[in-house]
Amino acid sequence: MNHREIIRRPILTEKSLRGNEGGKYTFEVALGANKLTVKQAVEVIFSVQVRKVNVINIPGRLRRRGRYTFTSSKMRKAIVTLAPGQKIDLESLT
């Protein structure tokens, strides 16, 4: 799997941006990605040193459109902690 396929997009919410001061960045990752592949992908794409990776599975939610119900797609996100002094410029990505 390509490194660009593993890291889908950064998650830029208020809560995730608060972690940027502590060196924590949140990304949406591929469903089949594990901690090791996420770490390697972030190190290659952004040229930084990764200290720790936490991965969270978010299940699909039950949604309604009128009388029809469906399940939204599930998601996997990773919170990546960088080594001290490392930084990712997220504004250049969007």
C-alpha positions as CSV (number, residue, x, y, z in Angstrom):
1,M,0.0,0.0,0.0
2,N,1.3,3.5,-0.9
3,H,2.0,5.9,1.9
4,R,-0.4,8.4,0.4
5,E,-3.2,5.8,0.5
6,I,-2.6,5.1,4.2
7,I,-2.9,8.8,5.3
8,R,-6.1,10.0,3.7
9,R,-6.5,13.5,5.2
10,P,-5.7,15.5,8.3
11,I,-8.6,16.1,10.7
12,L,-8.9,19.8,11.3
13,T,-11.4,20.3,14.1
14,E,-11.0,22.6,17.1
15,K,-10.3,19.7,19.4
16,S,-7.7,18.1,17.2
17,L,-6.0,21.5,16.6
18,R,-5.6,22.0,20.3
19,G,-3.3,19.0,20.4
20,N,-1.0,20.5,17.8
21,E,0.8,22.6,20.5
22,G,1.7,19.4,22.2
23,G,3.0,17.8,19.1
24,K,-0.2,15.6,18.5
25,Y,-1.7,15.5,15.0
26,T,-4.9,13.7,13.9
27,F,-5.3,12.0,10.6
28,E,-7.9,9.9,8.9
29,V,-6.2,6.7,7.8
30,A,-7.1,3.6,5.7
31,L,-9.2,0.9,7.4
32,G,-6.5,-1.7,7.0
33,A,-3.7,0.4,8.4
34,N,-2.0,-0.5,11.6
35,K,0.2,1.6,14.0
36,L,3.4,0.6,12.3
37,T,2.3,1.5,8.8
38,V,0.8,4.8,10.0
39,K,4.1,5.7,11.7
40,Q,6.2,4.9,8.5
41,A,3.8,6.8,6.3
42,V,3.9,10.0,8.4
43,E,7.7,9.8,8.7
44,V,8.1,9.4,4.9
45,I,5.5,12.0,3.8
46,F,6.3,14.8,6.3
47,S,10.0,14.0,7.1
48,V,9.5,14.0,10.9
49,Q,10.2,11.6,13.8
50,V,7.2,9.9,15.3
51,R,7.3,9.0,18.9
52,K,3.8,7.4,19.4
53,V,0.7,6.4,17.4
54,N,-2.8,5.8,18.8
55,V,-5.4,4.4,16.5
56,I,-9.2,4.7,17.0
57,N,-12.0,2.8,15.1
58,I,-15.2,4.8,14.6
59,P,-18.2,2.7,13.7
60,G,-20.7,3.7,11.1
61,R,-23.7,5.5,12.5
62,L,-27.4,4.9,11.7
63,R,-28.7,7.8,9.6
64,R,-32.1,8.7,8.1
65,R,-33.2,10.4,5.0
66,G,-37.0,10.7,5.2
67,R,-38.3,7.2,5.8
68,Y,-35.1,5.4,4.6
69,T,-32.4,4.4,7.1
70,F,-28.9,3.5,6.2
71,T,-25.5,3.1,8.0
72,S,-22.8,5.7,7.2
73,S,-19.4,4.3,6.5
74,K,-17.0,3.5,9.3
75,M,-13.7,5.4,9.8
76,R,-10.3,4.9,11.3
77,K,-8.3,7.8,12.7
78,A,-4.8,8.0,14.1
79,I,-3.4,10.4,16.7
80,V,0.3,10.8,16.0
81,T,2.7,12.2,18.6
82,L,5.9,13.7,17.3
83,A,9.3,13.9,18.9
84,P,10.0,17.2,20.8
85,G,11.0,20.0,18.4
86,Q,9.2,18.3,15.4
87,K,6.4,20.1,13.6
88,I,4.0,19.5,10.6
89,D,2.7,22.5,8.6
90,L,-1.0,21.5,8.1
91,E,-1.9,24.8,6.3
92,S,0.3,23.8,3.3
93,L,-1.8,20.6,2.9
94,T,-5.2,22.2,2.4
